[in-house]
Amino acid sequence: MSTDPSANWTPMTSGQQTTAPRCVNCGNQVTRQFSRVFGDNRDVVHACPDCATYREMKTSDFIPEEAR
């Protein structure tokens, strides 16, 4: 832990973009592992736990036919 008083922690503001994947349906940020497991063949997440149930995500009901 730093004791330097000039070393301030500056969290990201909501306007800054990250490279973390996001849910296409609601826009929430998800982990890369989540996108590999529940995303389509290009790791695009069409639904996350905030906007769908795990059963819906596991059966790929949110993935468009052309992306399956």
PDB file with one MODEL, atoms N, CA, C and O in Angstrom:
MODEL        1
ATOM      1  N   MET A   1       0.834  -1.159   0.000  1.00  0.00           N
ATOM      2  CA  MET A   1       0.000   0.000   0.000  1.00  0.00           C
ATOM      3  C   MET A   1       0.891   1.239   0.000  1.00  0.00           C
ATOM      4  O   MET A   1       1.852   1.321   0.766  1.00  0.00           O
ATOM      5  N   SER A   2       0.580   2.168  -0.832  1.00  0.00           N
ATOM      6  CA  SER A   2       1.383   3.369  -0.964  1.00  0.00           C
ATOM      7  C   SER A   2       1.012   4.384   0.104  1.00  0.00           C
ATOM      8  O   SER A   2      -0.162   4.581   0.419  1.00  0.00           O
ATOM      9  N   THR A   3       2.032   5.020   0.653  1.00  0.00           N
ATOM     10  CA  THR A   3       1.799   6.079   1.630  1.00  0.00           C
ATOM     11  C   THR A   3       1.993   7.451   1.018  1.00  0.00           C
ATOM     12  O   THR A   3       1.919   8.462   1.717  1.00  0.00           O
ATOM     13  N   ASP A   4       2.239   7.495  -0.276  1.00  0.00           N
ATOM     14  CA  ASP A   4       2.439   8.758  -0.986  1.00  0.00           C
ATOM     15  C   ASP A   4       1.098   9.476  -1.121  1.00  0.00           C
ATOM     16  O   ASP A   4       0.193   8.954  -1.772  1.00  0.00           O
ATOM     17  N   PRO A   5       0.945  10.678  -0.515  1.00  0.00           N
ATOM     18  CA  PRO A   5      -0.348  11.376  -0.582  1.00  0.00           C
ATOM     19  C   PRO A   5      -0.681  11.890  -1.980  1.00  0.00           C
ATOM     20  O   PRO A   5      -1.841  12.191  -2.262  1.00  0.00           O
ATOM     21  N   SER A   6       0.318  11.996  -2.858  1.00  0.00           N
ATOM     22  CA  SER A   6       0.040  12.489  -4.210  1.00  0.00           C
ATOM     23  C   SER A   6      -0.441  11.375  -5.142  1.00  0.00           C
ATOM     24  O   SER A   6      -0.877  11.655  -6.258  1.00  0.00           O
ATOM     25  N   ALA A   7      -0.369  10.130  -4.704  1.00  0.00           N
ATOM     26  CA  ALA A   7      -0.817   9.002  -5.522  1.00  0.00           C
ATOM     27  C   ALA A   7      -2.315   8.809  -5.308  1.00  0.00           C
ATOM     28  O   ALA A   7      -2.732   8.094  -4.397  1.00  0.00           O
ATOM     29  N   ASN A   8      -3.110   9.441  -6.141  1.00  0.00           N
ATOM     30  CA  ASN A   8      -4.561   9.350  -6.015  1.00  0.00           C
ATOM     31  C   ASN A   8      -5.109   8.273  -6.920  1.00  0.00           C
ATOM     32  O   ASN A   8      -4.654   8.105  -8.051  1.00  0.00           O
ATOM     33  N   TRP A   9      -6.082   7.549  -6.423  1.00  0.00           N
ATOM     34  CA  TRP A   9      -6.768   6.558  -7.234  1.00  0.00           C
ATOM     35  C   TRP A   9      -7.850   7.271  -8.014  1.00  0.00           C
ATOM     36  O   TRP A   9      -8.674   7.978  -7.434  1.00  0.00           O
ATOM     37  N   THR A  10      -7.856   7.093  -9.322  1.00  0.00           N
ATOM     38  CA  THR A  10      -8.855   7.751 -10.164  1.00  0.00           C
ATOM     39  C   THR A  10      -9.635   6.693 -10.927  1.00  0.00           C
ATOM     40  O   THR A  10      -9.159   6.192 -11.946  1.00  0.00           O
ATOM     41  N   PRO A  11     -10.814   6.347 -10.456  1.00  0.00           N
ATOM     42  CA  PRO A  11     -11.621   5.340 -11.160  1.00  0.00           C
ATOM     43  C   PRO A  11     -12.088   5.865 -12.504  1.00  0.00           C
ATOM     44  O   PRO A  11     -12.123   7.073 -12.739  1.00  0.00           O
ATOM     45  N   MET A  12     -12.443   4.949 -13.374  1.00  0.00           N
ATOM     46  CA  MET A  12     -12.925   5.330 -14.700  1.00  0.00           C
ATOM     47  C   MET A  12     -14.278   6.021 -14.579  1.00  0.00           C
ATOM     48  O   MET A  12     -15.116   5.627 -13.769  1.00  0.00           O
ATOM     49  N   THR A  13     -14.473   7.013 -15.360  1.00  0.00           N
ATOM     50  CA  THR A  13     -15.781   7.639 -15.414  1.00  0.00           C
ATOM     51  C   THR A  13     -16.669   6.857 -16.361  1.00  0.00           C
ATOM     52  O   THR A  13     -16.176   6.053 -17.151  1.00  0.00           O
ATOM     53  N   SER A  14     -17.949   7.078 -16.293  1.00  0.00           N
ATOM     54  CA  SER A  14     -18.887   6.304 -17.110  1.00  0.00           C
ATOM     55  C   SER A  14     -18.718   6.581 -18.596  1.00  0.00           C
ATOM     56  O   SER A  14     -19.164   5.778 -19.415  1.00  0.00           O
ATOM     57  N   GLY A  15     -18.087   7.695 -18.972  1.00  0.00           N
ATOM     58  CA  GLY A  15     -17.915   8.019 -20.376  1.00  0.00           C
ATOM     59  C   GLY A  15     -16.757   7.294 -21.038  1.00  0.00           C
ATOM     60  O   GLY A  15     -16.673   7.272 -22.266  1.00  0.00           O
ATOM     61  N   GLN A  16     -15.856   6.697 -20.251  1.00  0.00           N
ATOM     62  CA  GLN A  16     -14.713   6.009 -20.825  1.00  0.00           C
ATOM     63  C   GLN A  16     -15.107   4.613 -21.272  1.00  0.00           C
ATOM     64  O   GLN A  16     -15.918   3.947 -20.628  1.00  0.00           O
ATOM     65  N   GLN A  17     -14.528   4.178 -22.379  1.00  0.00           N
ATOM     66  CA  GLN A  17     -14.839   2.865 -22.933  1.00  0.00           C
ATOM     67  C   GLN A  17     -13.785   1.848 -22.511  1.00  0.00           C
ATOM     68  O   GLN A  17     -12.610   2.189 -22.377  1.00  0.00           O
ATOM     69  N   THR A  18     -14.200   0.609 -22.304  1.00  0.00           N
ATOM     70  CA  THR A  18     -13.285  -0.479 -22.017  1.00  0.00           C
ATOM     71  C   THR A  18     -13.376  -1.484 -23.150  1.00  0.00           C
ATOM     72  O   THR A  18     -14.263  -1.402 -24.000  1.00  0.00           O
ATOM     73  N   THR A  19     -12.458  -2.424 -23.153  1.00  0.00           N
ATOM     74  CA  THR A  19     -12.494  -3.452 -24.180  1.00  0.00           C
ATOM     75  C   THR A  19     -13.251  -4.683 -23.714  1.00  0.00           C
ATOM     76  O   THR A  19     -13.324  -5.674 -24.440  1.00  0.00           O
ATOM     77  N   ALA A  20     -13.815  -4.636 -22.517  1.00  0.00           N
ATOM     78  CA  ALA A  20     -14.578  -5.767 -22.003  1.00  0.00           C
ATOM     79  C   ALA A  20     -15.860  -5.930 -22.806  1.00  0.00           C
ATOM     80  O   ALA A  20     -16.468  -4.943 -23.219  1.00  0.00           O
ATOM     81  N   PRO A  21     -16.273  -7.187 -23.029  1.00  0.00           N
ATOM     82  CA  PRO A  21     -17.505  -7.407 -23.796  1.00  0.00           C
ATOM     83  C   PRO A  21     -18.737  -6.898 -23.069  1.00  0.00           C
ATOM     84  O   PRO A  21     -18.752  -6.788 -21.843  1.00  0.00           O
ATOM     85  N   ARG A  22     -19.760  -6.593 -23.835  1.00  0.00           N
ATOM     86  CA  ARG A  22     -21.027  -6.099 -23.285  1.00  0.00           C
ATOM     87  C   ARG A  22     -22.185  -6.910 -23.859  1.00  0.00           C
ATOM     88  O   ARG A  22     -22.096  -7.459 -24.957  1.00  0.00           O
ATOM     89  N   CYS A  23     -23.251  -6.970 -23.109  1.00  0.00           N
ATOM     90  CA  CYS A  23     -24.474  -7.634 -23.560  1.00  0.00           C
ATOM     91  C   CYS A  23     -25.116  -6.780 -24.646  1.00  0.00           C
ATOM     92  O   CYS A  23     -25.280  -5.573 -24.468  1.00  0.00           O
ATOM     93  N   VAL A  24     -25.478  -7.389 -25.759  1.00  0.00           N
ATOM     94  CA  VAL A  24     -26.106  -6.675 -26.857  1.00  0.00           C
ATOM     95  C   VAL A  24     -27.521  -6.241 -26.478  1.00  0.00           C
ATOM     96  O   VAL A  24     -27.996  -5.199 -26.929  1.00  0.00           O
ATOM     97  N   ASN A  25     -28.183  -7.034 -25.658  1.00  0.00           N
ATOM     98  CA  ASN A  25     -29.569  -6.778 -25.294  1.00  0.00           C
ATOM     99  C   ASN A  25     -29.714  -5.589 -24.344  1.00  0.00           C
ATOM    100  O   ASN A  25     -30.537  -4.707 -24.587  1.00  0.00           O
ATOM    101  N   CYS A  26     -28.917  -5.550 -23.250  1.00  0.00           N
ATOM    102  CA  CYS A  26     -29.092  -4.495 -22.245  1.00  0.00           C
ATOM    103  C   CYS A  26     -27.879  -3.598 -22.070  1.00  0.00           C
ATOM    104  O   CYS A  26     -27.991  -2.557 -21.422  1.00  0.00           O
ATOM    105  N   GLY A  27     -26.730  -3.956 -22.616  1.00  0.00           N
ATOM    106  CA  GLY A  27     -25.546  -3.115 -22.543  1.00  0.00           C
ATOM    107  C   GLY A  27     -24.684  -3.302 -21.311  1.00  0.00           C
ATOM    108  O   GLY A  27     -23.693  -2.588 -21.152  1.00  0.00           O
ATOM    109  N   ASN A  28     -25.023  -4.237 -20.429  1.00  0.00           N
ATOM    110  CA  ASN A  28     -24.208  -4.469 -19.237  1.00  0.00           C
ATOM    111  C   ASN A  28     -22.892  -5.130 -19.600  1.00  0.00           C
ATOM    112  O   ASN A  28     -22.821  -5.922 -20.539  1.00  0.00           O
ATOM    113  N   GLN A  29     -21.851  -4.800 -18.852  1.00  0.00           N
ATOM    114  CA  GLN A  29     -20.538  -5.381 -19.074  1.00  0.00           C
ATOM    115  C   GLN A  29     -20.493  -6.794 -18.529  1.00  0.00           C
ATOM    116  O   GLN A  29     -20.995  -7.057 -17.436  1.00  0.00           O
ATOM    117  N   VAL A  30     -19.889  -7.713 -19.288  1.00  0.00           N
ATOM    118  CA  VAL A  30     -19.719  -9.097 -18.862  1.00  0.00           C
ATOM    119  C   VAL A  30     -18.244  -9.463 -18.987  1.00  0.00           C
ATOM    120  O   VAL A  30     -17.476  -8.744 -19.627  1.00  0.00           O
ATOM    121  N   THR A  31     -17.854 -10.565 -18.387  1.00  0.00           N
ATOM    122  CA  THR A  31     -16.456 -10.990 -18.462  1.00  0.00           C
ATOM    123  C   THR A  31     -16.192 -11.692 -19.789  1.00  0.00           C
ATOM    124  O   THR A  31     -17.120 -12.122 -20.474  1.00  0.00           O
ATOM    125  N   ARG A  32     -14.923 -11.801 -20.137  1.00  0.00           N
ATOM    126  CA  ARG A  32     -14.548 -12.512 -21.374  1.00  0.00           C
ATOM    127  C   ARG A  32     -14.912 -13.994 -21.278  1.00  0.00           C
ATOM    128  O   ARG A  32     -15.330 -14.598 -22.265  1.00  0.00           O
ATOM    129  N   GLN A  33     -14.755 -14.570 -20.097  1.00  0.00           N
ATOM    130  CA  GLN A  33     -15.113 -15.977 -19.917  1.00  0.00           C
ATOM    131  C   GLN A  33     -16.619 -16.165 -20.107  1.00  0.00           C
ATOM    132  O   GLN A  33     -17.043 -17.139 -20.729  1.00  0.00           O
ATOM    133  N   PHE A  34     -17.421 -15.260 -19.587  1.00  0.00           N
ATOM    134  CA  PHE A  34     -18.871 -15.341 -19.767  1.00  0.00           C
ATOM    135  C   PHE A  34     -19.211 -15.280 -21.251  1.00  0.00           C
ATOM    136  O   PHE A  34     -20.076 -16.022 -21.716  1.00  0.00           O
ATOM    137  N   SER A  35     -18.540 -14.405 -22.003  1.00  0.00           N
ATOM    138  CA  SER A  35     -18.838 -14.293 -23.428  1.00  0.00           C
ATOM    139  C   SER A  35     -18.402 -15.535 -24.193  1.00  0.00           C
ATOM    140  O   SER A  35     -19.029 -15.887 -25.191  1.00  0.00           O
ATOM    141  N   ARG A  36     -17.345 -16.207 -23.751  1.00  0.00           N
ATOM    142  CA  ARG A  36     -16.937 -17.456 -24.406  1.00  0.00           C
ATOM    143  C   ARG A  36     -17.945 -18.571 -24.151  1.00  0.00           C
ATOM    144  O   ARG A  36     -18.210 -19.392 -25.029  1.00  0.00           O
ATOM    145  N   VAL A  37     -18.505 -18.593 -22.941  1.00  0.00           N
ATOM    146  CA  VAL A  37     -19.435 -19.665 -22.573  1.00  0.00           C
ATOM    147  C   VAL A  37     -20.838 -19.405 -23.107  1.00  0.00           C
ATOM    148  O   VAL A  37     -21.451 -20.299 -23.690  1.00  0.00           O
ATOM    149  N   PHE A  38     -21.352 -18.200 -22.916  1.00  0.00           N
ATOM    150  CA  PHE A  38     -22.741 -17.905 -23.249  1.00  0.00           C
ATOM    151  C   PHE A  38     -22.908 -17.092 -24.524  1.00  0.00           C
ATOM    152  O   PHE A  38     -24.039 -16.838 -24.937  1.00  0.00           O
ATOM    153  N   GLY A  39     -21.821 -16.679 -25.158  1.00  0.00           N
ATOM    154  CA  GLY A  39     -21.923 -15.903 -26.391  1.00  0.00           C
ATOM    155  C   GLY A  39     -22.088 -16.790 -27.613  1.00  0.00           C
ATOM    156  O   GLY A  39     -22.093 -18.017 -27.517  1.00  0.00           O
ATOM    157  N   ASP A  40     -22.223 -16.141 -28.770  1.00  0.00           N
ATOM    158  CA  ASP A  40     -22.337 -16.904 -30.007  1.00  0.00           C
ATOM    159  C   ASP A  40     -20.945 -17.314 -30.489  1.00  0.00           C
ATOM    160  O   ASP A  40     -19.982 -17.236 -29.726  1.00  0.00           O
ATOM    161  N   ASN A  41     -20.828 -17.744 -31.734  1.00  0.00           N
ATOM    162  CA  ASN A  41     -19.551 -18.224 -32.270  1.00  0.00           C
ATOM    163  C   ASN A  41     -18.486 -17.137 -32.332  1.00  0.00           C
ATOM    164  O   ASN A  41     -17.299 -17.449 -32.431  1.00  0.00           O
ATOM    165  N   ARG A  42     -18.877 -15.882 -32.278  1.00  0.00           N
ATOM    166  CA  ARG A  42     -17.932 -14.761 -32.279  1.00  0.00           C
ATOM    167  C   ARG A  42     -17.817 -14.136 -30.889  1.00  0.00           C
ATOM    168  O   ARG A  42     -17.330 -13.013 -30.757  1.00  0.00           O
ATOM    169  N   ASP A  43     -18.261 -14.854 -29.849  1.00  0.00           N
ATOM    170  CA  ASP A  43     -18.231 -14.411 -28.454  1.00  0.00           C
ATOM    171  C   ASP A  43     -19.044 -13.144 -28.214  1.00  0.00           C
ATOM    172  O   ASP A  43     -18.718 -12.361 -27.322  1.00  0.00           O
ATOM    173  N   VAL A  44     -20.091 -12.934 -28.994  1.00  0.00           N
ATOM    174  CA  VAL A  44     -21.003 -11.816 -28.784  1.00  0.00           C
ATOM    175  C   VAL A  44     -22.101 -12.284 -27.839  1.00  0.00           C
ATOM    176  O   VAL A  44     -22.756 -13.296 -28.092  1.00  0.00           O
ATOM    177  N   VAL A  45     -22.300 -11.545 -26.749  1.00  0.00           N
ATOM    178  CA  VAL A  45     -23.307 -11.911 -25.741  1.00  0.00           C
ATOM    179  C   VAL A  45     -24.623 -11.246 -26.101  1.00  0.00           C
ATOM    180  O   VAL A  45     -24.709 -10.018 -26.140  1.00  0.00           O
ATOM    181  N   HIS A  46     -25.653 -12.048 -26.366  1.00  0.00           N
ATOM    182  CA  HIS A  46     -26.968 -11.533 -26.736  1.00  0.00           C
ATOM    183  C   HIS A  46     -27.896 -11.410 -25.541  1.00  0.00           C
ATOM    184  O   HIS A  46     -28.953 -10.790 -25.646  1.00  0.00           O
ATOM    185  N   ALA A  47     -27.519 -11.996 -24.392  1.00  0.00           N
ATOM    186  CA  ALA A  47     -28.306 -11.892 -23.160  1.00  0.00           C
ATOM    187  C   ALA A  47     -27.386 -12.184 -21.989  1.00  0.00           C
ATOM    188  O   ALA A  47     -26.457 -12.983 -22.106  1.00  0.00           O
ATOM    189  N   CYS A  48     -27.643 -11.539 -20.864  1.00  0.00           N
ATOM    190  CA  CYS A  48     -26.832 -11.733 -19.659  1.00  0.00           C
ATOM    191  C   CYS A  48     -27.767 -12.001 -18.477  1.00  0.00           C
ATOM    192  O   CYS A  48     -28.985 -11.914 -18.636  1.00  0.00           O
ATOM    193  N   PRO A  49     -27.233 -12.323 -17.303  1.00  0.00           N
ATOM    194  CA  PRO A  49     -28.094 -12.611 -16.150  1.00  0.00           C
ATOM    195  C   PRO A  49     -28.995 -11.453 -15.742  1.00  0.00           C
ATOM    196  O   PRO A  49     -29.996 -11.668 -15.057  1.00  0.00           O
ATOM    197  N   ASP A  50     -28.661 -10.225 -16.149  1.00  0.00           N
ATOM    198  CA  ASP A  50     -29.514  -9.091 -15.797  1.00  0.00           C
ATOM    199  C   ASP A  50     -30.756  -8.989 -16.674  1.00  0.00           C
ATOM    200  O   ASP A  50     -31.734  -8.356 -16.276  1.00  0.00           O
ATOM    201  N   CYS A  51     -30.738  -9.599 -17.862  1.00  0.00           N
ATOM    202  CA  CYS A  51     -31.886  -9.453 -18.756  1.00  0.00           C
ATOM    203  C   CYS A  51     -32.475 -10.792 -19.206  1.00  0.00           C
ATOM    204  O   CYS A  51     -33.431 -10.802 -19.982  1.00  0.00           O
ATOM    205  N   ALA A  52     -31.936 -11.910 -18.745  1.00  0.00           N
ATOM    206  CA  ALA A  52     -32.458 -13.221 -19.130  1.00  0.00           C
ATOM    207  C   ALA A  52     -32.119 -14.240 -18.039  1.00  0.00           C
ATOM    208  O   ALA A  52     -31.274 -13.990 -17.180  1.00  0.00           O
ATOM    209  N   THR A  53     -32.787 -15.379 -18.091  1.00  0.00           N
ATOM    210  CA  THR A  53     -32.469 -16.458 -17.164  1.00  0.00           C
ATOM    211  C   THR A  53     -31.356 -17.314 -17.751  1.00  0.00           C
ATOM    212  O   THR A  53     -31.113 -17.293 -18.957  1.00  0.00           O
ATOM    213  N   TYR A  54     -30.681 -18.069 -16.882  1.00  0.00           N
ATOM    214  CA  TYR A  54     -29.612 -18.938 -17.375  1.00  0.00           C
ATOM    215  C   TYR A  54     -30.162 -20.006 -18.317  1.00  0.00           C
ATOM    216  O   TYR A  54     -29.467 -20.427 -19.241  1.00  0.00           O
ATOM    217  N   ARG A  55     -31.371 -20.439 -18.100  1.00  0.00           N
ATOM    218  CA  ARG A  55     -31.978 -21.428 -18.992  1.00  0.00           C
ATOM    219  C   ARG A  55     -32.134 -20.856 -20.397  1.00  0.00           C
ATOM    220  O   ARG A  55     -31.854 -21.540 -21.381  1.00  0.00           O
ATOM    221  N   GLU A  56     -32.580 -19.607 -20.492  1.00  0.00           N
ATOM    222  CA  GLU A  56     -32.715 -18.974 -21.803  1.00  0.00           C
ATOM    223  C   GLU A  56     -31.353 -18.794 -22.465  1.00  0.00           C
ATOM    224  O   GLU A  56     -31.215 -18.998 -23.672  1.00  0.00           O
ATOM    225  N   MET A  57     -30.357 -18.416 -21.687  1.00  0.00           N
ATOM    226  CA  MET A  57     -29.019 -18.232 -22.258  1.00  0.00           C
ATOM    227  C   MET A  57     -28.413 -19.563 -22.689  1.00  0.00           C
ATOM    228  O   MET A  57     -27.764 -19.640 -23.733  1.00  0.00           O
ATOM    229  N   LYS A  58     -28.617 -20.606 -21.896  1.00  0.00           N
ATOM    230  CA  LYS A  58     -28.026 -21.910 -22.201  1.00  0.00           C
ATOM    231  C   LYS A  58     -28.656 -22.539 -23.440  1.00  0.00           C
ATOM    232  O   LYS A  58     -27.976 -23.248 -24.182  1.00  0.00           O
ATOM    233  N   THR A  59     -29.930 -22.293 -23.672  1.00  0.00           N
ATOM    234  CA  THR A  59     -30.595 -22.871 -24.839  1.00  0.00           C
ATOM    235  C   THR A  59     -30.475 -21.983 -26.069  1.00  0.00           C
ATOM    236  O   THR A  59     -31.042 -22.292 -27.116  1.00  0.00           O
ATOM    237  N   SER A  60     -29.744 -20.887 -25.949  1.00  0.00           N
ATOM    238  CA  SER A  60     -29.463 -19.945 -27.037  1.00  0.00           C
ATOM    239  C   SER A  60     -30.724 -19.357 -27.659  1.00  0.00           C
ATOM    240  O   SER A  60     -30.772 -19.132 -28.868  1.00  0.00           O
ATOM    241  N   ASP A  61     -31.743 -19.109 -26.845  1.00  0.00           N
ATOM    242  CA  ASP A  61     -32.964 -18.491 -27.357  1.00  0.00           C
ATOM    243  C   ASP A  61     -32.752 -17.044 -27.785  1.00  0.00           C
ATOM    244  O   ASP A  61     -33.517 -16.524 -28.598  1.00  0.00           O
ATOM    245  N   PHE A  62     -31.721 -16.385 -27.247  1.00  0.00           N
ATOM    246  CA  PHE A  62     -31.487 -14.987 -27.575  1.00  0.00           C
ATOM    247  C   PHE A  62     -30.551 -14.798 -28.769  1.00  0.00           C
ATOM    248  O   PHE A  62     -30.396 -13.678 -29.255  1.00  0.00           O
ATOM    249  N   ILE A  63     -29.927 -15.871 -29.247  1.00  0.00           N
ATOM    250  CA  ILE A  63     -28.986 -15.758 -30.357  1.00  0.00           C
ATOM    251  C   ILE A  63     -29.749 -15.856 -31.669  1.00  0.00           C
ATOM    252  O   ILE A  63     -30.491 -16.816 -31.876  1.00  0.00           O
ATOM    253  N   PRO A  64     -29.585 -14.890 -32.554  1.00  0.00           N
ATOM    254  CA  PRO A  64     -30.274 -14.955 -33.855  1.00  0.00           C
ATOM    255  C   PRO A  64     -29.837 -16.193 -34.637  1.00  0.00           C
ATOM    256  O   PRO A  64     -28.707 -16.657 -34.483  1.00  0.00           O
ATOM    257  N   GLU A  65     -30.709 -16.718 -35.460  1.00  0.00           N
ATOM    258  CA  GLU A  65     -30.442 -17.947 -36.221  1.00  0.00           C
ATOM    259  C   GLU A  65     -29.155 -17.853 -37.046  1.00  0.00           C
ATOM    260  O   GLU A  65     -28.379 -18.808 -37.092  1.00  0.00           O
ATOM    261  N   GLU A  66     -28.923 -16.702 -37.702  1.00  0.00           N
ATOM    262  CA  GLU A  66     -27.751 -16.586 -38.575  1.00  0.00           C
ATOM    263  C   GLU A  66     -26.434 -16.541 -37.800  1.00  0.00           C
ATOM    264  O   GLU A  66     -25.372 -16.751 -38.386  1.00  0.00           O
ATOM    265  N   ALA A  67     -26.483 -16.272 -36.498  1.00  0.00           N
ATOM    266  CA  ALA A  67     -25.268 -16.197 -35.692  1.00  0.00           C
ATOM    267  C   ALA A  67     -24.968 -17.486 -34.952  1.00  0.00           C
ATOM    268  O   ALA A  67     -23.920 -17.584 -34.314  1.00  0.00           O
ATOM    269  N   ARG A  68     -25.836 -18.468 -35.010  1.00  0.00           N
ATOM    270  CA  ARG A  68     -25.629 -19.722 -34.279  1.00  0.00           C
ATOM    271  C   ARG A  68     -24.630 -20.613 -34.923  1.00  0.00           C
ATOM    272  O   ARG A  68     -24.356 -21.702 -34.417  1.00  0.00           O
TER     273      ARG A  68
ENDMDL
END
